[in-house]
């Protein structure tokens, strides 16, 4: 079994992430190659035009020529208007392109990966955290890849401005330029210290957010709401929320404290820079080196230059933060697939038949576990055979189901499907042949017919849906509803949605399995919410449904074993007894002991 990539491994550099997002942007919107240079040029020129307008106006007033004043001001205002309009229009267009690059490229990739990756990659708690952080990096305009795109443009503007305006300021007086750079370096050192502290504690902030979000979701969850009221948990929830709020407040205070000195230094350096610049420029005016109009222009250029150079550190910090968030996205995207047959092509001509499944010395160990959950499993489920997999809770039955369905990859031994190693089988084609009922499955908040058919609305066979609902014993209930099979489950997507009872839910899931009609049937504790009479009836339907199919029935209630060809008794992660009901009863082992204890309740 291949190991997943450790998220603590070396991350992408900021510059590599810039290359990734900018390439994705221009690939999705090639016109951006034309729009971006024009947008950047207008943003660099705009501050200069503003300073030039003030300078020319003062020059015209000083000369005392009203006509020249009007021509100059109107001309420059027209240029500024055009430049500003281009900046605003292109800025809006480019922002839309960035948004849809984030959603249409990176969010789509994450969504697709989450839906198709090995189930182990999304089930493990540590991977759920990785997925959550990756999704958060794509959650707004100011995070992850979109912020990388945005801040990259901002920094290009700043660098162009510093290069062009800095050259002019150097010609005015090199001491101003030297002082600005020295102050910037001091401010950058302080900000870097704050950033390092922020980076060191990013995980703490993410964990606080995750807990707050969990409390929020549970407080609004309908099922949890029953326990909250009956068991008087509201005060407990308030205490939890108050604790999270306090931790968030303390965390924010520590972050803000480390940003206090960079903020103070920024204000102090601005003050010192203004004193120096005005002292030098006023001296030049008094000595006749420059006139009032030139003085105004130079003051504007120095102000713009200073804003840019001090903005560089802020934008650089935002870019660096966004790049780190973008790496959270890659932590999930780079999780390795362990099922080798996942990407094998589907052969539409291959006949879908009841499969034969063989376990040879199979072992499975959960990530981080000290010992295997399953070990040394050896058995064969022949094509068309009905097998009951029984055992106490925690014996490993559901883990075997996940291995059989290709949701887990075994960590030892071999699993063969029709004598072919499962890693060499097209997983899509294999899973398309499976009808399965998991014990913890919850219906989607879609219509009843969509849940049963599990295909796009225009591909639903409506008569087949009704037949499946009837066989599952749910059609009468569905026919009594105003919208019948088009009724939605819950009110998340439809105000007229309904809630199903536990038994009704299991019948709906049975109808789903009947509709799919796969040649490999797996039922994992399918009757746990049913009464004995309903259980007996639904097992009769299961038995009929399993005719000609390879079938595995998982249960700790042994009444289901009477119609199975063979019984596997699982204990401590091993198959300890294997045979027919009669054979196991004669053997007098744990199966007989459990059956006799349970059988008194079925008399």
Rosetta blueprint (number, residue, H / E / L):
1 X L
2 X L
3 X L
4 X L
5 X L
6 X L
7 X L
8 X L
9 X L
10 X L
11 X L
12 X L
13 X L
14 X H
15 X H
16 X H
17 X H
18 X H
19 X H
20 X H
21 X H
22 X H
23 X H
24 X H
25 X H
26 X H
27 X H
28 X H
29 X L
30 X L
31 X L
32 X H
33 X H
34 X H
35 X H
36 X H
37 X H
38 X H
39 X H
40 X H
41 X H
42 X H
43 X H
44 X H
45 X H
46 X H
47 X H
48 X H
49 X H
50 X H
51 X H
52 X H
53 X H
54 X H
55 X H
56 X H
57 X H
58 X H
59 X H
60 X H
61 X H
62 X H
63 X H
64 X L
65 X L
66 X H
67 X H
68 X H
69 X H
70 X H
71 X H
72 X H
73 X H
74 X H
75 X H
76 X H
77 X H
78 X H
79 X H
80 X H
81 X H
82 X H
83 X H
84 X H
85 X H
86 X H
87 X H
88 X H
89 X H
90 X H
91 X H
92 X H
93 X H
94 X H
95 X H
96 X H
97 X H
98 X H
99 X H
100 X H
101 X H
102 X H
103 X H
104 X H
105 X H
106 X H
107 X H
108 X H
109 X H
110 X H
111 X H
112 X H
113 X H
114 X H
115 X H
116 X H
117 X L
118 X L
119 X L
120 X H
121 X H
122 X H
123 X H
124 X L
125 X H
126 X H
127 X H
128 X H
129 X H
130 X H
131 X H
132 X H
133 X H
134 X H
135 X H
136 X H
137 X L
138 X L
139 X L
140 X L
141 X L
142 X L
143 X L
144 X H
145 X H
146 X H
147 X H
148 X H
149 X H
150 X H
151 X H
152 X H
153 X H
154 X H
155 X H
156 X H
157 X H
158 X H
159 X H
160 X H
161 X H
162 X H
163 X H
164 X H
165 X H
166 X H
167 X H
168 X H
169 X H
170 X H
171 X H
172 X H
173 X L
174 X H
175 X H
176 X H
177 X H
178 X H
179 X H
180 X H
181 X H
182 X H
183 X H
184 X H
185 X H
186 X H
187 X H
188 X H
189 X H
190 X H
191 X H
192 X H
193 X H
194 X H
195 X H
196 X H
197 X H
198 X H
199 X H
200 X H
201 X L
202 X H
203 X H
204 X H
205 X H
206 X H
207 X H
208 X H
209 X H
210 X H
211 X H
212 X H
213 X H
214 X H
215 X H
216 X H
217 X H
218 X H
219 X H
220 X L
221 X L
222 X H
223 X H
224 X H
225 X H
226 X H
227 X H
228 X H
229 X H
230 X H
231 X L
232 X L
233 X L
234 X H
235 X H
236 X H
237 X H
238 X H
239 X H
240 X H
241 X H
242 X H
243 X H
244 X H
245 X H
246 X H
247 X H
248 X H
249 X H
250 X H
251 X H
252 X H
253 X H
254 X H
255 X H
256 X H
257 X H
258 X H
259 X L
260 X H
261 X H
262 X H
263 X H
264 X H
265 X H
266 X H
267 X H
268 X H
269 X H
270 X H
271 X H
272 X H
273 X H
274 X H
275 X H
276 X H
277 X H
278 X H
279 X H
280 X H
281 X H
282 X H
283 X H
284 X H
285 X H
286 X H
287 X L
288 X L
289 X L
290 X L
291 X L
292 X H
293 X H
294 X H
295 X H
296 X H
297 X H
298 X H
299 X H
300 X H
301 X H
302 X H
303 X H
304 X H
305 X H
306 X H
307 X H
308 X H
309 X H
310 X H
311 X H
312 X H
313 X H
314 X H
315 X H
316 X H
317 X H
318 X H
319 X H
320 X H
321 X H
322 X H
323 X H
324 X H
325 X H
326 X H
327 X H
328 X H
329 X H
330 X H
331 X H
332 X H
333 X H
334 X L
335 X L
336 X L
337 X L
338 X L
339 X L
340 X L
341 X L
342 X L
343 X L
344 X L
345 X L
346 X L
347 X L
348 X L
349 X L
350 X L
351 X L
352 X L
353 X L
354 X L
355 X L
356 X L
357 X E
358 X E
359 X E
360 X E
361 X E
362 X E
363 X E
364 X E
365 X L
366 X L
367 X L
368 X L
369 X L
370 X L
371 X L
372 X L
373 X L
374 X E
375 X E
376 X E
377 X E
378 X E
379 X E
380 X E
381 X E
382 X L
383 X L
384 X L
385 X L
386 X E
387 X E
388 X E
389 X E
390 X E
391 X L
392 X L
393 X L
394 X L
395 X L
396 X L
397 X H
398 X H
399 X H
400 X H
401 X H
402 X H
403 X H
404 X H
405 X L
406 X L
407 X L
408 X L
409 X L
410 X L
411 X L
412 X E
413 X E
414 X E
415 X E
416 X E
417 X E
418 X L
419 X L
420 X E
421 X E
422 X H
423 X H
424 X H
425 X L
426 X L
427 X H
428 X H
429 X H
430 X H
431 X H
432 X L
433 X L
434 X E
435 X E
436 X E
437 X E
438 X L
439 X L
440 X L
441 X L
442 X L
443 X L
444 X L
445 X L
446 X L
447 X E
448 X H
449 X H
450 X H
451 X H
452 X H
453 X H
454 X L
455 X L
456 X L
457 X H
458 X H
459 X H
460 X L
461 X L
462 X H
463 X H
464 X H
465 X H
466 X H
467 X H
468 X H
469 X H
470 X H
471 X H
472 X L
473 X L
474 X L
475 X H
476 X H
477 X H
478 X H
479 X H
480 X L
481 X L
482 X L
483 X L
484 X H
485 X H
486 X H
487 X L
488 X E
489 X E
490 X L
491 X L
492 X L
493 X L
494 X L
495 X L
496 X L
497 X L
498 X E
499 X L
500 X L
501 X L
502 X H
503 X H
504 X H
505 X H
506 X H
507 X H
508 X H
509 X H
510 X H
511 X H
512 X H
513 X H
514 X H
515 X H
516 X H
517 X L
518 X L
519 X L
520 X E
521 X E
522 X E
523 X E
524 X E
525 X L
526 X L
527 X L
528 X L
529 X L
530 X L
531 X L
532 X H
533 X H
534 X H
535 X H
536 X H
537 X H
538 X H
539 X H
540 X H
541 X H
542 X H
543 X H
544 X H
545 X H
546 X L
547 X L
548 X L
549 X L
550 X E
551 X E
552 X E
553 X E
554 X E
555 X E
556 X L
557 X L
558 X H
559 X H
560 X H
561 X H
562 X H
563 X H
564 X L
565 X L
566 X E
567 X E
568 X E
569 X E
570 X E
571 X E
572 X L
573 X L
574 X E
575 X E
576 X E
577 X E
578 X E
579 X E
580 X L
581 X H
582 X H
583 X H
584 X H
585 X H
586 X H
587 X H
588 X L
589 X L
590 X H
591 X H
592 X H
593 X H
594 X H
595 X H
596 X H
597 X H
598 X H
599 X H
600 X H
601 X H
602 X H
603 X L
